[in-house]
């Protein structure tokens, strides 16, 4: 009987955890802006659960059972996917606490800027070459 009761408590706890978390909590509902931009929130979900029980000794043949279970969940926004004019960018929510983390967070932006400068430089050279007789 006790094993069945523990099984029931653990099963019910896990069912409730499954109800609370899912893909829709990690990747949120898209938000459409009037200018055509779509923003999709991305969250980090952390959860934990515990359950337990005990047979209580009695003088009767039927052993009473006591038990319980519980769960906790935290959701933390970590980024936003931004789709606009055919491009998609990942904008991270800054959680940098030291210089190294801040540098790592800015690397994608620096690469985008350098790529843009290089592309403009190539376009300028091509335009200059075509303009020469």
C-alpha positions in Angstrom: 0.0 0.0 0.0 2.8 2.5 1.0 4.6 2.0 -2.3 1.4 2.7 -4.2 0.9 5.8 -2.2 4.4 7.1 -2.8 4.0 6.3 -6.5 0.8 8.3 -6.5 2.3 11.3 -4.7 5.3 11.4 -7.1 3.2 10.9 -10.1 0.8 13.7 -9.2 3.8 16.0 -8.4 5.4 15.3 -11.7 2.1 15.8 -13.6 1.7 19.2 -11.9 5.3 20.2 -12.9 4.6 19.2 -16.5 1.5 21.3 -16.5 3.4 24.3 -15.3 6.4 24.1 -17.7 6.5 23.4 -21.3 7.9 24.8 -24.5 5.5 27.7 -24.4 7.2 28.9 -21.2 10.7 28.6 -22.6 10.0 30.1 -26.0 7.2 32.7 -25.4 4.3 33.8 -27.6 5.5 36.0 -30.6 4.7 39.7 -30.2 3.8 41.5 -33.4 4.6 45.2 -33.6 2.9 47.6 -36.0 6.1 48.1 -38.0 6.2 44.4 -38.9 8.8 43.5 -36.2 8.2 40.2 -34.4 9.7 39.8 -30.9 9.8 36.3 -29.2 10.9 36.1 -25.6 13.2 33.3 -24.5 13.3 32.2 -20.8 15.5 30.0 -18.7 13.2 27.7 -16.6 14.5 26.0 -13.5 12.5 23.6 -11.5 12.8 21.2 -8.6 10.4 18.8 -6.8 10.3 16.7 -3.8 8.0 14.1 -2.4 8.1 11.6 0.4 6.0 9.5 2.8 6.0 7.2 5.7 4.1 4.3 7.1 2.8 5.1 10.5 2.9 2.1 13.0 -0.4 1.2 14.5 -2.0 -1.8 16.2 -4.4 -2.3 13.4 -3.8 -4.5 10.4 -4.1 -1.6 7.9 -1.1 0.7 8.1 -1.9 4.4 7.7 0.3 6.3 5.3 1.3 10.0 5.5 3.1 11.8 2.7 3.4 14.9 0.7 5.0 16.5 -2.3 5.8 19.9 -3.7 7.5 21.7 -6.5 9.1 25.0 -7.2 9.7 26.8 -10.5 11.6 29.9 -11.5 11.5 31.6 -14.9 14.1 34.1 -15.9 14.1 36.0 -19.2 17.4 35.5 -20.9 16.9 36.8 -24.4 14.6 38.0 -27.1 14.5 36.9 -30.7 13.8 39.9 -33.0 12.7 39.3 -36.6 12.6 42.4 -38.7 12.9 43.0 -42.5 14.2 39.5 -43.2 16.8 39.3 -40.5 16.7 37.6 -37.1 18.8 38.8 -34.1 19.2 37.4 -30.7 19.2 40.2 -28.0 20.4 38.9 -24.7 19.2 40.3 -21.5 22.4 41.5 -19.8 23.2 39.3 -16.8 26.9 40.1 -17.0 28.4 40.6 -13.6 32.1 40.9 -14.5 34.2 42.4 -17.3 34.8 39.0 -19.1 31.0 38.4 -19.2 30.4 41.9 -20.6 33.1 41.4 -23.3 31.6 38.0 -24.3 28.1 39.6 -24.5 29.3 42.4 -26.9 31.3 40.1 -29.3 28.4 39.4 -31.6 27.6 43.1 -31.9 31.3 44.0 -32.7 31.4 41.2 -35.3 28.2 42.6 -37.0 29.7 46.1 -37.1 33.0 45.0 -38.5 31.2 42.9 -41.1 29.2 45.9 -42.1 32.3 48.1 -42.4 34.0 45.4 -44.5 31.0 45.0 -46.8 30.8 48.8 -47.3 34.5 48.9 -48.1 34.1 46.2 -50.7 31.1 47.9 -52.3 33.1 51.2 -52.4 36.0 49.5 -54.2 33.7 47.8 -56.7 32.0 51.1 -57.4 35.4 52.9 -57.8 36.7 50.1 -60.1 33.5 50.3 -62.3 33.7 54.1 -62.5 37.3 54.0 -63.9 37.6 54.0 -67.7 
